[in-house]
Structures are given as C-alpha cells and as structure tokens.
Amino acid sequence: MSFFKDTDVRPLLLVPVLALLAWPLVGSGSTWLTLTVAGLAMGMIIFIMASGLTLVFGLMDVLNFGHGLFIAIGAYMATTVLGGMTAWTDLADWGRNLAAVLAAMGDWTSAHSWWLNLAAVLPAMGIAMAVAAAVGLAFERFIVRPVYGQHLKQILITMGGMIIGEELIKVVWGPLQIALPLPEALRGSIFWGEAAIEKYRLLAVVVGLAIFAAQMGVLSRTKVGLLIRAGVQDREMVEALGYRIRRLFVGVFVAGSALAGLGGVMWGLYQQNVTPQIGAQVNVLIFIVIIIGGLGSTGGALIGALLVGLMANYTGFLFPKLALFSNIALMAAVLLWRPQGVYPVAKR
C-alpha cells in the first residue's frame, strides 16, 4: 500500500511495455489507441471491484469467494433505479411515490443532458453502494465470522453464500437478462483522428483514478489508513497497542463490499446488461488481479487490473480463441517473475 514510496519501479513499467508490445501486432495506430483506452477502462472498473477485496485478503486473511454477490447486488440496484420500477405502483403510497421517482430517473437517463444523466446515475451508484455495504455487513457477521482462520471452510461457505445470493436475486428480479443501457450523454464516441474512443470508457478511467487516489489518500494520510497498513503487516502489534482491530476488519469488509457495488454498477453499464451470474463471471478476473498485484497491495491491484484489461482487449482482437486463456498466462508469467505478486504487502 506504500505504492508511491516503493523504490522498485519495474512493475510500473509493465503496463506501458505491454501496450507498446501490442502496437506493432495490431498494426493500425487508431485501432491500437481504441483497444488501449478500452483496456484501460475495463481495467479501472475491475480495479474498483478488486480493491476492496485485496484489503480484505491482506488485513483479514479471508478468502471471500462470495465477493461477486456484492457486484451483482450493485448492478441490479442500478437497473432498479435507472430503469424505473413502475410495477411497484400497486403498493402503498410510499411505494407509488418511490415508483414515480424511479420512473423519473429512468426518463432522465434518456435526456440529452449531462446534468439530468448525472442526477440519475449518481443516486444509482450511491444506493448500490449502500445496499451492497449492508449486504456485506450481514455477510461478514453470519457467514464469514464463524470461519475466521479456516481457509478451506471460507472458500466453501462464501461460495455457498454467493450461490444463495444469486438465487435470491432471481426471486426478486427474475432469472432473465435485464438491459442496463447507458445514459444518453454517455453514448457514442469521441473521435481522435481515425480512433473512436467511447465516452463511457473515458469516464470509467476517470472514476477509477479518482477511487485509487481516494484510497491512497485514506491509506497514507489518515489514522485509519495507518492502522489498516499496520494491521496488514503486523496484526498482533496493533492489537497489543489497544486498538479494536475487529471493528477495523468489519469496516474494511463493508467498505470493500460498497466498492464492489459501485463496480457492479459500472460493469453493468459497461456490458449494458446484467444477469444473476454477473458477479460470479467477473470473480475470476478479480482474483487474477489480486494475485498479480500482491495480497494487500492497492497499487499492485491497480497494476494488475490494468494489465488484465489490456491483455483481454489485445488478445480478443488479435487471437480471439486465446482470449479466455490470456489472463491466466499473464498471471503465470508474472508469478514466475515475482511469486508473491508485483507489490506484495502481506507477510504470510
């Protein structure tokens, strides 16, 4: 987590090196630029989803394979807010009022106005984060807490929790795919020469950088961040100093769940549709990112996410049949170079 103070700059060069190696293979400069921006946007969204989980790994030593549930919750809450659930009008007065507000927000996404689009998208993100955080709090209390320190049981019970969560999502929203179209102002592309760069992908890069900057600011400039960093490196010492590390653990878990909910909104808009399995599908990429970055490393997670996003886009364009294998190969190559990840923090 001491990302900017790390003296070894070699991992920082992995992202530009990968991009430069792909340039002659792609051939066209405009196509390369389009693929690169798309890969960076994909990587930033994955980073938002993975950043909370890497802290949970590093601080709590919890193998939470149910992290995808919070992503799915965030994505489906976005469909509720942005889509306008007018079917709720048969409820009481508060239900009809809520349905009217949600329907209005659905109309705002189709308006040709940045302000109206933001007035719909920002509350959708806030509500998704709040609900995902609440689900994360319950998940930690009733599912994760009984199996602290038991990795095999953690894997089994958190995967079971995610499966149950997916079934509950089907009960509430149905099993079928739901469209989550982009707001009108975010549709289309910006042209730079012959390169077409989608507006939403640029927004994803900006939001990802903002989340990264906020996390680094909290981790490096606040007392809570100091305790988190100390807890990752030496939990027993922090407890010996009289701090209630368990409450800190719960706070980190809830914050990670909220970030997963935000990432779910952005991933759903990126795909422009959601399914009950949306979290499980991206779980594999998240764990690859964490392993590449090093357990507990926010900066390492950023590098890993950008590498995964770029690799997925370049390989999908150049060698479509190898696209599913490409990120596994990337992880293997990084681990052969650095077995503990590019910026390992946790000493376990």
Buried (B, 14 or more C-beta within 10 A) or exposed (E): BBBEEBEEEEBBEBBEEBBEEBBEEBEEEBBBBBBBBBBBBBBBBBBBBBBBBBBBBBBBBBBBBBBBBBBBBBBBBBBBBBBBBEEBEEEEEEBBEBBBEBBEBBEBBEBEEEEBBBBBBEBBBBBBBBBBBBBBBEBBEEBBBEBBEEEEEBBBBBBEBBEEBBEBBEEEBEEEEBEBBBBBBBBEBEEEEEBBBBBBBBBBBEBBBEBBEEBBEBBBEEEEBBBBBBBBBEBEEBEEEEBEBEEBBBBBBBBBBBBBBBBBBBBBBBBEBBBBBBBBBBBEBBBBBBBBBBBBBBBBBBBBBBBBBBBBBBBBBBEEEEBEEBBEEBBEEBBEEBEBBBBBBBEE
